[in-house]
Amino acid sequence: MATQVHPTALVAPGAELGEGVHIGAYAVIGPQVRIGANTRIGPHCVVEGRTRIGCDNLFHGASSIGCMPQDMSHDGEVTELVIGDRNTVFQYCTFSTGTRKEDGITRVGSDNWIMATVHLAHDVVLGSHCVLANSATLAGHVHVGDWAVIGGLSGVHQFVHIGAHAMVGFQAHVSQDVAPFMTVDGNPLATRAVNLTGLKRRGFSAEAMAVVRQMHRLLFRQGLTLDDAQAAVAALKGQGGDAEVQQMLDFLAGSRRGLVR
């Protein structure tokens, strides 16, 4: 399929458009932008900065992609936004480039479903297969694991990590790390349960889900200190969920903001 650029769109010299790319009416594409094959950029979108977008993505109208980071220490240095393949991004989303406080790159994986008015700040690392509901806001340096779900109108504090397969409820204020496989909800935010529906949809075995339930009890229901709970989690290896146990231990070892408990 040939590349299509609407007559009212502005594509700067130097921009690279792959085969089958579609640029909608009144869209603006900057000179350092690279867009992979069959990606569609909707009307009134602005794609700027050093932004690399993969293949088969769909951006609905009026999003700002690759905008300057909203970081007062940013001094005009060239940083990047890198987006994978097959993402769907709805209207009025804003994705910033990175800063030199990390590696200078904001990263978005593949196969994500990102609803209207979502904000991804500088240096965010969003995994793959995630769902971000309307107006979810990720502050700078937030990391989100694969298959995570973040509810609408939720705010995630800078440097927070959200584990793979976690679910964050509607209108959450997330100021600490969210463990993998868990559901957090409420005000104040607390870990309520295992994200069993999500795990079933992902095809987790009965043995693995049983081990995840045990990790939930040890970390969040038995009143153990975090150190004691981690030791008890490590002792679960050999019960059919070793990969999940190791994933939890690695996440806890890397936690810097404390854990939502």
LINWOTA-V651878 format. One record per backbone hydrogen bond with DSSP energy under -1.0 kcal/mol. NH is the residue of the N-H (numbers start at 1). CO is the residue of the C=O. Records with the same first field share a line. If there is no record, write none. Layout:
# LINWOTA-V651878
NH->CO  CO
This chain:
# LINWOTA-V651878
4->21
6->23
9->6
10->27
12->29
15->12
16->33
18->35
21->18
22->39
23->4
24->41
27->24
28->45
29->10
30->47
33->30
34->51
35->16
36->53
38->19
39->36
40->57
41->22
42->59
44->25
45->42
46->63
47->28
48->65
51->49
52->81
53->34
54->83  84
56->37
58->87
59->40
60->89
62->43
64->93
65->46
66->95
67->95
71->69
74->71
80->104
81->50
82->106
83->52
84->108  109
86->55
88->112
89->58
90->114
92->61
94->118
95->64
96->120
97->67
98->80
102->99
104->99
106->80
107->124
108->82
109->126  127
111->85
113->130
114->88
115->132
117->91
118->115
119->136
120->94
121->138
124->121
125->142
126->107
127->144
129->110
131->148
132->113
133->150
135->116
136->133
137->154
138->119
139->156
141->122
142->139
143->160
144->125
145->162
147->128
148->145
149->166
150->131
151->168
153->134
154->151
155->172
156->137
157->174
159->140
160->157
162->143
163->178
165->146
166->163
167->182
168->149
169->184
171->152
172->169
174->155
177->258
178->161
181->164
182->179
183->193
184->167
185->190
190->185
192->183
193->183
195->181
196->194
199->195
200->196
201->197
202->198
203->200
204->199
209->205
210->206
211->207
212->208
213->209
214->210
215->211
216->212
217->213
218->214
219->215
220->216
221->217
222->217
229->225
230->226
231->227
232->228
233->229
234->230
235->231
236->233
237->234
239->236
245->241
246->242
247->243
248->244
249->245
250->246
251->247
252->248
253->249
254->250
260->177
